[in-house]
Every structure is written in C-alpha cells, then in structure tokens.
C-alpha cells in the first residue's frame, strides 16, 4: 500500500506481529484479485443467475445439467487462475507463526497453491467430486468434459464435493475450525461478507474466547463491529503490507 503510516494498518500489523497463534478466516474476496468472482456484489452472476441460486441441493435435483454447466464453468475458470499476493502473504504468515490455522469458505484451492499448509476447507473443494449415492470421490479433473458425470463404481450421478446452501458442513472440518478458533490469540478475517453461517459467527466466537480480531475487506461488514481494527482495502495489497 502506498500509505505505510495509516494508523489502521500500523495497529493491525502490531496485533499480528505480537501474536504467537493466528487463525485466519477467508472468503471469496481474497481470491477476487486472482479473477475468481465473488458471490455477492458485482460479478457474482453466471448467465444472469446468482451463484447462490445454483449452489443448492434443490437446484441440483431440479436441473443437474444446469448446475453441472455452472460448475464446469467454474472449474474451467479455476484452471486458469493463480494465487495473488494476498494468498502468498497468508502462506508467509504461516511460516512466521508457531500456531497457525487457515479456515476458508473458498473452494478454489488457491491457498494451498500459494503454499499454505494448515488449511481447513469448511465448504469443501471443487478439486474433487463425489458420488451422490455411494460417496466415492474422484478428482474433478478426471470427469468427462460433457454430459452428466456418473460414478465409476456405481454409475449414479456425481456432484461437486462442495457444501451447498442448506447442507451440513463436514464434521471433521467444523471440529478443526472450532479448535483453531479456541486456540488462537488473533483472528484475521479476510474478504468475507460475514453473512453466511456458521463462518459469520467465528470472529465473535474468537473474540468471546479472548482473541483479538483484525478484519481486511474492501468495505465495512457486519464483522467490523466485532473487530479490534478493520483495514479497508484490497487483500492483495493490504496483506503484504501487514507483513511489512
Ligand atoms: P461474498 O461474495 O459474500 O463476499 C465477498 C467479500 O469480499 C465482500 O465483503 C467484499 O467486500 C469483499 N471483497 C471483494 N473483493 C475484495 C478484495 N479484493 N479484497 C478484500 N475484500 C474483498 O463471499 P463470502 O463471504 O466468501 O457458500 O461468501 C460466503 C459463502 O457464501 C461462500 O462460501 C458461498 C457463498 O454462497 C457456499 O457456496 C456454501
């Protein structure tokens, strides 16, 4: 950032450098500068539909072809995107910190690609698909390019291994997230609108447990009230600046 003396940046940088354990929560905003559209706001549309209308079990039941067309488009888009300086700064923060967990709502795999290791994907991953009947998992890259993909084991319909609206989050990921929230001294919340539960409550839970909360977002969110400091700006610029 061009203003290293901004008091919000300075305060956030101090909170982070003083912490021996940090839990990060990321949302779609951290990948926006890589060219991955966010869910809400401009760019969150596909063929004029909101992503949130298609990412539901009901939409898949009614029209699996359309939902798969949407996910094939997302997979194609992801094949061409790279982590941005925000993802890379979070990987660097992990290397500097004794206790570090990165909880992400994103299914794009960009944190791991940037070098983050301790990643908890609470909404699953687009990199895999699973059978709707027997649960068999397969890399999405191995799916046929057209038509409805079926399970190599039982021939039933495959679906993306992501969590849809109205579905329960994977219990192992939720348990890991709870533990990460319990153990952190600081929670850093990046690029999430803070309106989708349960992630929307993580910052408050961390704060109630005694952690300090730093938020990075283009604009204020409902989580800004919970944060000790909110740094407004693009994650790809703010996060590298916070690491100094
Ligand atoms: P949203 O699309 O709701 O919010 C993206 C947030 O990122 C907004 O608050 C933006 O202001 C902010 N933002 C955008 N560009 C940014 C940038 N360059 N730097 C910093 N912040 C930026 O995405 P999520 O909060 O991730 O769930 O949405 C949560 C969940 O709702 C998603 O995981 C998905 C969605 O429907 C499921 O699919 C189950």
Boltz pocket constraint, residues with backbone or C-beta under 6 A from the ligand:
constraints:
  - pocket:
      binder: B
      contacts: [[A, 26], [A, 27], [A, 28], [A, 29], [A, 30], [A, 32], [A, 33], [A, 38], [A, 39], [A, 40], [A, 41], [A, 44], [A, 52], [A, 55], [A, 105], [A, 106], [A, 123], [A, 163], [A, 164], [A, 165], [A, 190], [A, 191], [A, 192], [A, 193], [A, 194], [A, 195], [A, 196], [A, 216], [A, 217], [A, 218], [A, 219], [A, 221], [A, 233], [A, 234], [A, 235], [A, 236]]
      max_distance: 6.0
